[in-house]
């Protein structure tokens, strides 16, 4: 990758925020960035080479940072989160129960034999899509807090389970690798908590601010990329590393300064690179000539929206129920790991990404109503 290509990616990525400024329909920035990548990648002009090692590496950094920001935005320290824990957990489990037969049914109909994998995809959620779709709106409604719990549980669980269902013969090794990543994230949380309680963080902050050292950001990135390196070593997706580090930071209490710095670094540079790269990696032309793959992708996307949408029977507002169907990290991880392991059928990886795009499009359509649902107080059905 050349500096000219990098400049092009940064320039065209600005179309994402421009598209999101539409007052009629609130379109998440990520939709515009993905569209740019599709137009300039394999599907379109072919200007951006998604297989370029340097670009792929920078996209992995962006992926880790996107998941870190998503995890750090989960308000674990809010007392109100405890009230949403029970319902959020039960809803995540409920979607998993619905997803299992749907995944097996789709695998049986298309003859792929990957029912457990499809079930994980259908049950998954994506905080990295839902949080940007909120446009920075503060989540205050009870149903919104329950949604955050549901997203966190679904994200974490599906990320951990994914390598197990992709290659059951390596399930033990993959499971141990995921546990190792989570264990190191827990150690980082203890360190952050200790530095907060002893006042060491405040001392470092004062020194760093006085001398312009940005030490807090450097330490945060060091921990994040150490965790990502560990994940890569044990063949676990960096999405788990990023999300786990974000949760550790949220649980310890992320300083506002660090939140602003990591958000600017992510949204201003690395996240656009990741989403443009992801769009450029999709070959929708090849998909157009494979009706089986198109049908599989549509089925996976529709099944995800259905499985999550059925949670409206638990009195979850429809915009929130539909929003939790958003997929990104798990399908991307499944496609990448599946190709590496050689366990996917031709066109299957692209079909999974098509299903994810369908869920993202649905979330974009409901984004305005979603913002209203998570910010407006919702009456407690159990009251009165």
C-alpha positions as a Markdown table, in Angstrom:
| # | Residue | x | y | z |
|---|---|---|---|---|
| 1 | Unk | 0.0 | 0.0 | 0.0 |
| 2 | Unk | 1.3 | 3.5 | -0.9 |
| 3 | Unk | 0.7 | 6.8 | 0.8 |
| 4 | Unk | -1.4 | 7.8 | -2.2 |
| 5 | Unk | -3.8 | 4.9 | -1.5 |
| 6 | Unk | -3.9 | 5.7 | 2.2 |
| 7 | Unk | -4.7 | 9.4 | 1.3 |
| 8 | Unk | -7.5 | 8.1 | -1.0 |
| 9 | Unk | -9.0 | 5.9 | 1.7 |
| 10 | Unk | -9.0 | 8.7 | 4.2 |
| 11 | Unk | -10.5 | 11.1 | 1.7 |
| 12 | Unk | -13.3 | 8.8 | 0.5 |
| 13 | Unk | -14.0 | 7.7 | 4.0 |
| 14 | Unk | -15.3 | 11.2 | 4.7 |
| 15 | Unk | -18.3 | 10.3 | 2.6 |
| 16 | Unk | -19.4 | 8.1 | 5.5 |
| 17 | Unk | -20.1 | 11.1 | 7.9 |
| 18 | Unk | -21.5 | 13.1 | 5.0 |
| 19 | Unk | -24.1 | 10.3 | 4.3 |
| 20 | Unk | -25.0 | 10.2 | 8.0 |
| 21 | Unk | -25.9 | 13.9 | 8.0 |
| 22 | Unk | -29.1 | 13.1 | 6.1 |
| 23 | Unk | -31.9 | 14.5 | 8.3 |
| 24 | Unk | -34.6 | 12.3 | 6.7 |
| 25 | Unk | -33.0 | 9.0 | 7.5 |
| 26 | Unk | -30.3 | 8.5 | 10.2 |
| 27 | Unk | -27.8 | 6.4 | 8.4 |
| 28 | Unk | -24.8 | 5.1 | 10.5 |
| 29 | Unk | -21.4 | 6.3 | 9.3 |
| 30 | Unk | -20.3 | 2.7 | 8.9 |
| 31 | Unk | -22.8 | 2.3 | 6.0 |
| 32 | Unk | -21.2 | 5.0 | 4.0 |
| 33 | Unk | -17.7 | 3.7 | 4.7 |
| 34 | Unk | -18.7 | 0.2 | 3.7 |
| 35 | Unk | -20.3 | 1.5 | 0.5 |
| 36 | Unk | -17.1 | 3.4 | -0.4 |
| 37 | Unk | -15.1 | 0.2 | 0.1 |
| 38 | Unk | -17.5 | -1.8 | -2.1 |
| 39 | Unk | -17.3 | 0.8 | -4.9 |
| 40 | Unk | -13.5 | 1.0 | -4.9 |
| 41 | Unk | -12.7 | -2.7 | -4.1 |
| 42 | Unk | -13.3 | -6.1 | -5.7 |
| 43 | Unk | -16.9 | -5.3 | -6.6 |
| 44 | Unk | -16.2 | -1.9 | -8.1 |
| 45 | Unk | -13.3 | -0.1 | -9.5 |
| 46 | Unk | -10.6 | -2.3 | -8.0 |
| 47 | Unk | -8.6 | 0.7 | -6.9 |
| 48 | Unk | -8.2 | -0.6 | -3.3 |
| 49 | Unk | -6.6 | -4.1 | -3.0 |
| 50 | Unk | -8.0 | -5.7 | 0.1 |
| 51 | Unk | -5.4 | -8.4 | -0.1 |
| 52 | Unk | -2.5 | -5.9 | 0.4 |
| 53 | Unk | -0.7 | -7.1 | 3.6 |
| 54 | Unk | -0.1 | -3.5 | 4.8 |
| 55 | Unk | -3.7 | -2.5 | 4.4 |
| 56 | Unk | -4.9 | -5.7 | 6.0 |
| 57 | Unk | -2.6 | -5.2 | 9.0 |
| 58 | Unk | -3.9 | -1.6 | 9.4 |
| 59 | Unk | -7.5 | -2.9 | 9.1 |
| 60 | Unk | -6.8 | -5.4 | 11.9 |
| 61 | Unk | -5.6 | -2.5 | 14.1 |
| 62 | Unk | -8.8 | -0.7 | 13.2 |
| 63 | Unk | -10.9 | -3.8 | 14.1 |
| 64 | Unk | -9.3 | -4.1 | 17.5 |
| 65 | Unk | -9.8 | -0.4 | 18.2 |
| 66 | Unk | -13.4 | -0.5 | 17.0 |
| 67 | Unk | -14.2 | -3.4 | 19.4 |
| 68 | Unk | -12.2 | -1.7 | 22.2 |
| 69 | Unk | -14.3 | 1.5 | 21.9 |
| 70 | Unk | -17.5 | -0.6 | 21.7 |
| 71 | Unk | -16.5 | -2.5 | 24.9 |
| 72 | Unk | -15.5 | 0.7 | 26.7 |
| 73 | Unk | -18.9 | 2.2 | 26.0 |
| 74 | Unk | -20.7 | -0.5 | 27.9 |
| 75 | Unk | -21.6 | 1.4 | 31.2 |
| 76 | Unk | -20.6 | -1.4 | 33.5 |
| 77 | Unk | -20.2 | 1.0 | 36.5 |
| 78 | Unk | -23.6 | 2.4 | 36.2 |
| 79 | Unk | -25.9 | 1.2 | 39.0 |
| 80 | Unk | -28.7 | 1.1 | 36.5 |
| 81 | Unk | -26.9 | -1.6 | 34.6 |
| 82 | Unk | -27.6 | -4.1 | 37.5 |
| 83 | Unk | -31.3 | -3.6 | 36.9 |
| 84 | Unk | -30.9 | -4.5 | 33.2 |
| 85 | Unk | -28.6 | -7.5 | 33.9 |
| 86 | Unk | -31.3 | -10.1 | 34.4 |
| 87 | Unk | -33.4 | -9.2 | 31.4 |
| 88 | Unk | -30.4 | -8.6 | 29.2 |
| 89 | Unk | -29.0 | -12.0 | 30.0 |
| 90 | Unk | -32.3 | -13.8 | 29.6 |
| 91 | Unk | -32.9 | -12.1 | 26.2 |
| 92 | Unk | -29.4 | -13.1 | 25.0 |
| 93 | Unk | -30.1 | -16.7 | 26.0 |
| 94 | Unk | -33.6 | -16.5 | 24.4 |
| 95 | Unk | -32.1 | -15.5 | 21.1 |
| 96 | Unk | -29.6 | -18.3 | 21.3 |
| 97 | Unk | -32.4 | -20.8 | 21.9 |
| 98 | Unk | -34.3 | -19.5 | 18.8 |
| 99 | Unk | -31.1 | -19.4 | 16.7 |
| 100 | Unk | -30.2 | -23.0 | 17.2 |
| 101 | Unk | -33.0 | -24.6 | 15.2 |
| 102 | Unk | -32.9 | -21.8 | 12.6 |
| 103 | Unk | -29.2 | -22.4 | 12.0 |
| 104 | Unk | -29.7 | -26.2 | 11.7 |
| 105 | Unk | -32.6 | -25.7 | 9.4 |
| 106 | Unk | -30.7 | -23.4 | 7.0 |
| 107 | Unk | -27.7 | -25.7 | 7.0 |
| 108 | Unk | -29.9 | -28.7 | 6.2 |
| 109 | Unk | -31.7 | -26.8 | 3.4 |
| 110 | Unk | -28.4 | -25.6 | 1.8 |
| 111 | Unk | -26.6 | -28.8 | 2.6 |
| 112 | Unk | -23.5 | -27.2 | 4.1 |
| 113 | Unk | -23.4 | -29.1 | 7.4 |
| 114 | Unk | -22.6 | -25.8 | 9.3 |
| 115 | Unk | -25.7 | -25.6 | 11.4 |
| 116 | Unk | -23.8 | -24.7 | 14.7 |
| 117 | Unk | -21.9 | -22.0 | 12.9 |
| 118 | Unk | -25.0 | -20.4 | 11.4 |
| 119 | Unk | -26.7 | -20.6 | 14.9 |
| 120 | Unk | -23.8 | -18.6 | 16.3 |
| 121 | Unk | -24.0 | -16.0 | 13.5 |
| 122 | Unk | -27.8 | -15.7 | 14.0 |
| 123 | Unk | -27.4 | -15.3 | 17.8 |
| 124 | Unk | -24.6 | -12.8 | 17.6 |
| 125 | Unk | -24.9 | -9.0 | 18.0 |
| 126 | Unk | -22.5 | -6.2 | 17.2 |
| 127 | Unk | -21.9 | -3.3 | 19.6 |
| 128 | Unk | -19.6 | -1.9 | 16.9 |
| 129 | Unk | -22.6 | -1.3 | 14.7 |
| 130 | Unk | -25.3 | -0.4 | 17.3 |
| 131 | Unk | -23.2 | 2.1 | 19.3 |
| 132 | Unk | -22.3 | 4.2 | 16.2 |
| 133 | Unk | -25.9 | 4.0 | 15.1 |
| 134 | Unk | -26.9 | 5.8 | 18.3 |
| 135 | Unk | -24.9 | 8.8 | 17.1 |
| 136 | Unk | -23.5 | 9.5 | 20.6 |
| 137 | Unk | -26.9 | 9.5 | 22.2 |
| 138 | Unk | -26.9 | 8.7 | 25.9 |
| 139 | Unk | -28.6 | 5.5 | 26.8 |
| 140 | Unk | -30.9 | 6.3 | 29.7 |
| 141 | Unk | -34.1 | 4.2 | 29.2 |
| 142 | Unk | -34.3 | 0.9 | 31.1 |
| 143 | Unk | -34.9 | -1.0 | 27.8 |
| 144 | Unk | -31.7 | 0.6 | 26.4 |
| 145 | Unk | -29.6 | -0.5 | 29.4 |
| 146 | Unk | -31.0 | -4.0 | 29.0 |
| 147 | Unk | -30.0 | -3.8 | 25.3 |
| 148 | Unk | -26.4 | -2.9 | 26.3 |
| 149 | Unk | -26.2 | -5.9 | 28.6 |
| 150 | Unk | -27.7 | -8.2 | 25.8 |
| 151 | Unk | -25.1 | -6.8 | 23.3 |
| 152 | Unk | -22.2 | -7.4 | 25.6 |
| 153 | Unk | -23.2 | -10.9 | 26.5 |
| 154 | Unk | -24.0 | -11.9 | 22.9 |
| 155 | Unk | -20.8 | -10.3 | 21.6 |
| 156 | Unk | -18.6 | -11.9 | 24.1 |
| 157 | Unk | -20.2 | -15.4 | 24.1 |
| 158 | Unk | -20.4 | -15.7 | 20.3 |
| 159 | Unk | -16.8 | -14.4 | 19.9 |
| 160 | Unk | -15.6 | -17.1 | 22.3 |
| 161 | Unk | -17.8 | -19.9 | 20.8 |
| 162 | Unk | -17.0 | -19.1 | 17.1 |
| 163 | Unk | -13.7 | -20.9 | 16.8 |
| 164 | Unk | -15.2 | -23.9 | 18.6 |
| 165 | Unk | -18.0 | -24.4 | 16.0 |
| 166 | Unk | -15.7 | -23.7 | 13.0 |
| 167 | Unk | -13.5 | -26.6 | 13.8 |
| 168 | Unk | -14.8 | -28.8 | 16.6 |
| 169 | Unk | -11.7 | -31.0 | 16.5 |
| 170 | Unk | -9.7 | -28.0 | 17.7 |
| 171 | Unk | -12.4 | -26.8 | 20.1 |
| 172 | Unk | -10.3 | -27.5 | 23.2 |
| 173 | Unk | -7.3 | -25.5 | 21.9 |
| 174 | Unk | -9.5 | -22.7 | 20.7 |
| 175 | Unk | -11.4 | -22.6 | 24.0 |
| 176 | Unk | -8.2 | -22.5 | 26.0 |
| 177 | Unk | -6.9 | -19.7 | 23.8 |
| 178 | Unk | -10.0 | -17.6 | 24.4 |
| 179 | Unk | -9.8 | -18.2 | 28.1 |
| 180 | Unk | -6.2 | -17.1 | 28.0 |
| 181 | Unk | -7.1 | -13.8 | 26.3 |
| 182 | Unk | -9.9 | -13.2 | 28.9 |
| 183 | Unk | -7.5 | -14.1 | 31.8 |
| 184 | Unk | -5.0 | -11.5 | 30.6 |
| 185 | Unk | -7.7 | -8.9 | 30.2 |
| 186 | Unk | -8.8 | -9.6 | 33.8 |
| 187 | Unk | -5.2 | -9.0 | 34.9 |
| 188 | Unk | -5.2 | -5.7 | 33.0 |
| 189 | Unk | -8.4 | -4.8 | 34.8 |
| 190 | Unk | -6.9 | -5.5 | 38.2 |
| 191 | Unk | -3.9 | -3.3 | 37.3 |
| 192 | Unk | -6.2 | -0.5 | 36.1 |
| 193 | Unk | -8.3 | -0.8 | 39.2 |
| 194 | Unk | -5.2 | -0.8 | 41.5 |
| 195 | Unk | -3.8 | 2.3 | 39.8 |
| 196 | Unk | -7.1 | 4.1 | 40.3 |
| 197 | Unk | -7.5 | 3.2 | 43.9 |
| 198 | Unk | -3.9 | 4.0 | 44.9 |
| 199 | Unk | -4.0 | 7.3 | 43.1 |
| 200 | Unk | -1.2 | 6.3 | 40.8 |
| 201 | Unk | -3.3 | 7.1 | 37.7 |
| 202 | Unk | -4.0 | 10.6 | 38.9 |
| 203 | Unk | -0.3 | 11.2 | 39.5 |
| 204 | Unk | 0.5 | 9.9 | 36.0 |
| 205 | Unk | -2.2 | 12.0 | 34.5 |
| 206 | Unk | -0.9 | 15.2 | 36.1 |
| 207 | Unk | 2.7 | 14.5 | 35.0 |
| 208 | Unk | 1.6 | 13.5 | 31.5 |
| 209 | Unk | -0.6 | 16.6 | 31.1 |
| 210 | Unk | 2.1 | 18.9 | 32.4 |
| 211 | Unk | 4.8 | 17.6 | 30.0 |
| 212 | Unk | 2.6 | 16.6 | 27.1 |
| 213 | Unk | 3.6 | 12.9 | 27.2 |
| 214 | Unk | 0.2 | 11.2 | 26.5 |
| 215 | Unk | 1.3 | 8.4 | 28.8 |
| 216 | Unk | -2.2 | 7.2 | 29.6 |
| 217 | Unk | -2.9 | 6.7 | 25.9 |
| 218 | Unk | 0.4 | 4.9 | 25.4 |
| 219 | Unk | -0.2 | 2.5 | 28.3 |
| 220 | Unk | -3.8 | 1.8 | 27.0 |
| 221 | Unk | -2.6 | 1.0 | 23.5 |
| 222 | Unk | 0.2 | -1.1 | 24.8 |
| 223 | Unk | -2.2 | -3.3 | 26.8 |
| 224 | Unk | -4.7 | -3.4 | 23.9 |
| 225 | Unk | -2.1 | -4.5 | 21.3 |
| 226 | Unk | -0.5 | -6.9 | 23.8 |
| 227 | Unk | -3.8 | -8.6 | 24.2 |
| 228 | Unk | -4.3 | -8.5 | 20.4 |
| 229 | Unk | -0.9 | -10.1 | 19.9 |
| 230 | Unk | -1.8 | -12.8 | 22.3 |
| 231 | Unk | -5.1 | -13.4 | 20.5 |
| 232 | Unk | -3.3 | -13.8 | 17.2 |
| 233 | Unk | -0.7 | -16.1 | 18.7 |
| 234 | Unk | -3.4 | -18.5 | 20.0 |
| 235 | Unk | -5.5 | -18.2 | 16.8 |
| 236 | Unk | -8.3 | -16.1 | 18.4 |
| 237 | Unk | -9.8 | -13.1 | 16.6 |
| 238 | Unk | -8.6 | -9.7 | 17.6 |
| 239 | Unk | -12.2 | -8.8 | 18.1 |
| 240 | Unk | -12.2 | -10.7 | 21.4 |
| 241 | Unk | -9.0 | -8.9 | 22.5 |
| 242 | Unk | -10.4 | -5.5 | 21.6 |
| 243 | Unk | -13.8 | -6.1 | 23.2 |
| 244 | Unk | -12.3 | -7.7 | 26.4 |
| 245 | Unk | -9.9 | -4.8 | 26.8 |
| 246 | Unk | -12.7 | -2.3 | 26.3 |
| 247 | Unk | -14.8 | -4.1 | 29.0 |
| 248 | Unk | -11.8 | -4.1 | 31.4 |
| 249 | Unk | -11.4 | -0.4 | 30.8 |
| 250 | Unk | -15.1 | 0.3 | 31.3 |
| 251 | Unk | -15.2 | -1.8 | 34.5 |
| 252 | Unk | -12.1 | 0.0 | 36.0 |
| 253 | Unk | -13.5 | 3.4 | 35.0 |
| 254 | Unk | -12.2 | 4.9 | 31.8 |
| 255 | Unk | -10.9 | 8.5 | 32.2 |
| 256 | Unk | -12.7 | 11.0 | 30.0 |
| 257 | Unk | -9.4 | 12.0 | 28.5 |
| 258 | Unk | -8.5 | 8.5 | 27.4 |
| 259 | Unk | -12.0 | 8.0 | 26.1 |
| 260 | Unk | -11.7 | 11.1 | 23.9 |
| 261 | Unk | -8.2 | 10.2 | 22.7 |
| 262 | Unk | -9.0 | 6.6 | 21.8 |
| 263 | Unk | -12.3 | 7.7 | 20.2 |
| 264 | Unk | -10.5 | 10.3 | 18.1 |
| 265 | Unk | -7.8 | 7.8 | 17.1 |
| 266 | Unk | -10.4 | 5.2 | 16.2 |
| 267 | Unk | -13.1 | 7.2 | 14.4 |
| 268 | Unk | -10.7 | 9.7 | 12.9 |
| 269 | Unk | -8.3 | 7.2 | 11.3 |
| 270 | Unk | -8.3 | 3.4 | 12.0 |
| 271 | Unk | -12.1 | 2.7 | 11.9 |
| 272 | Unk | -12.6 | 4.2 | 8.5 |
| 273 | Unk | -9.6 | 2.2 | 7.2 |
| 274 | Unk | -11.2 | -1.0 | 8.6 |
| 275 | Unk | -14.7 | -0.4 | 7.2 |
| 276 | Unk | -13.4 | 0.7 | 3.8 |
| 277 | Unk | -11.1 | -2.4 | 3.7 |
| 278 | Unk | -14.0 | -4.6 | 4.7 |
| 279 | Unk | -16.2 | -3.2 | 1.9 |
| 280 | Unk | -13.4 | -3.6 | -0.6 |
| 281 | Unk | -12.9 | -7.2 | 0.4 |
| 282 | Unk | -16.5 | -8.1 | -0.7 |
| 283 | Unk | -16.8 | -9.5 | -4.2 |
| 284 | Unk | -20.5 | -8.9 | -4.9 |
| 285 | Unk | -19.9 | -9.6 | -8.6 |
| 286 | Unk | -18.9 | -13.2 | -7.9 |
| 287 | Unk | -21.9 | -13.4 | -5.5 |
| 288 | Unk | -24.2 | -12.2 | -8.2 |
| 289 | Unk | -23.3 | -15.3 | -10.3 |
| 290 | Unk | -24.0 | -17.7 | -7.4 |
| 291 | Unk | -27.7 | -17.9 | -6.6 |
| 292 | Unk | -27.1 | -20.5 | -3.9 |
| 293 | Unk | -24.8 | -18.1 | -2.0 |
| 294 | Unk | -27.2 | -15.2 | -2.4 |
| 295 | Unk | -30.0 | -17.4 | -1.0 |
| 296 | Unk | -27.8 | -18.5 | 1.9 |
| 297 | Unk | -26.9 | -14.9 | 2.7 |
| 298 | Unk | -30.4 | -13.6 | 2.6 |
| 299 | Unk | -31.6 | -16.5 | 4.7 |
| 300 | Unk | -28.9 | -15.9 | 7.4 |
| 301 | Unk | -29.7 | -12.2 | 7.5 |
| 302 | Unk | -33.5 | -12.7 | 7.6 |
| 303 | Unk | -33.1 | -15.4 | 10.3 |
| 304 | Unk | -31.0 | -13.1 | 12.5 |
| 305 | Unk | -33.6 | -10.3 | 12.2 |
| 306 | Unk | -36.4 | -12.8 | 12.9 |
| 307 | Unk | -34.7 | -14.4 | 15.9 |
| 308 | Unk | -33.9 | -11.1 | 17.6 |
| 309 | Unk | -37.2 | -9.5 | 16.5 |
| 310 | Unk | -39.2 | -12.2 | 18.2 |
| 311 | Unk | -38.0 | -10.8 | 21.5 |
| 312 | Unk | -40.7 | -8.2 | 21.2 |
| 313 | Unk | -42.9 | -10.8 | 22.9 |
| 314 | Unk | -40.8 | -10.1 | 26.0 |
| 315 | Unk | -42.0 | -6.4 | 25.8 |
| 316 | Unk | -38.7 | -5.3 | 24.2 |
| 317 | Unk | -39.3 | -2.3 | 21.9 |
| 318 | Unk | -39.2 | -3.4 | 18.2 |
| 319 | Unk | -36.4 | -0.9 | 17.3 |
| 320 | Unk | -34.2 | -2.3 | 20.0 |
| 321 | Unk | -35.0 | -5.9 | 19.3 |
| 322 | Unk | -34.2 | -5.4 | 15.6 |
| 323 | Unk | -31.0 | -3.5 | 16.4 |
| 324 | Unk | -29.6 | -6.4 | 18.5 |
| 325 | Unk | -29.6 | -8.4 | 15.2 |
| 326 | Unk | -26.8 | -6.3 | 13.8 |
| 327 | Unk | -23.8 | -8.4 | 12.9 |
| 328 | Unk | -20.2 | -7.5 | 11.9 |
| 329 | Unk | -17.4 | -8.9 | 14.0 |
| 330 | Unk | -18.6 | -12.5 | 14.2 |
| 331 | Unk | -19.3 | -12.9 | 10.5 |
| 332 | Unk | -16.0 | -11.2 | 9.6 |
| 333 | Unk | -14.2 | -13.4 | 12.0 |
| 334 | Unk | -16.0 | -16.5 | 10.7 |
| 335 | Unk | -15.1 | -15.7 | 7.1 |
| 336 | Unk | -11.5 | -15.0 | 8.0 |
| 337 | Unk | -11.0 | -18.0 | 10.2 |
| 338 | Unk | -13.0 | -20.2 | 7.9 |
| 339 | Unk | -10.9 | -19.4 | 4.9 |
| 340 | Unk | -7.7 | -19.9 | 6.9 |
| 341 | Unk | -8.9 | -23.3 | 8.2 |
| 342 | Unk | -10.3 | -24.3 | 4.8 |
| 343 | Unk | -13.6 | -25.4 | 6.3 |
| 344 | Unk | -16.0 | -23.2 | 4.3 |
| 345 | Unk | -17.7 | -24.1 | 1.0 |
| 346 | Unk | -17.1 | -21.8 | -2.1 |
| 347 | Unk | -19.2 | -18.6 | -1.7 |
| 348 | Unk | -20.1 | -19.4 | 1.9 |
| 349 | Unk | -17.8 | -16.7 | 3.4 |
| 350 | Unk | -19.3 | -14.0 | 1.1 |
| 351 | Unk | -22.8 | -15.3 | 1.9 |
| 352 | Unk | -22.2 | -14.8 | 5.6 |
| 353 | Unk | -21.0 | -11.2 | 5.0 |
| 354 | Unk | -24.1 | -10.6 | 2.8 |
| 355 | Unk | -26.2 | -11.7 | 5.7 |
| 356 | Unk | -24.4 | -9.3 | 8.0 |
| 357 | Unk | -24.9 | -6.4 | 5.5 |
| 358 | Unk | -28.6 | -7.2 | 5.5 |
| 359 | Unk | -28.8 | -6.8 | 9.3 |
| 360 | Unk | -26.8 | -3.6 | 9.1 |
| 361 | Unk | -29.2 | -2.2 | 6.6 |
| 362 | Unk | -32.1 | -3.1 | 8.8 |
| 363 | Unk | -30.5 | -1.3 | 11.8 |
| 364 | Unk | -29.9 | 1.7 | 9.6 |
| 365 | Unk | -33.6 | 1.8 | 8.7 |
| 366 | Unk | -34.6 | 1.7 | 12.4 |
| 367 | Unk | -31.8 | 4.0 | 13.6 |
| 368 | Unk | -34.0 | 7.0 | 14.3 |
| 369 | Unk | -36.6 | 5.0 | 16.3 |
| 370 | Unk | -33.7 | 3.2 | 18.0 |
| 371 | Unk | -32.3 | 6.5 | 19.4 |
| 372 | Unk | -35.7 | 7.5 | 20.6 |
| 373 | Unk | -36.2 | 4.1 | 22.3 |
| 374 | Unk | -32.9 | 4.1 | 24.2 |
| 375 | Unk | -33.1 | 7.7 | 25.4 |
| 376 | Unk | -36.8 | 8.2 | 26.2 |
| 377 | Unk | -37.8 | 6.7 | 29.6 |
| 378 | Unk | -39.8 | 3.5 | 29.0 |
| 379 | Unk | -42.5 | 2.6 | 31.6 |
| 380 | Unk | -41.6 | -0.5 | 33.6 |
| 381 | Unk | -44.1 | -3.2 | 32.6 |
| 382 | Unk | -43.8 | -4.7 | 36.1 |
| 383 | Unk | -44.8 | -1.5 | 37.8 |
| 384 | Unk | -48.3 | -1.1 | 38.9 |
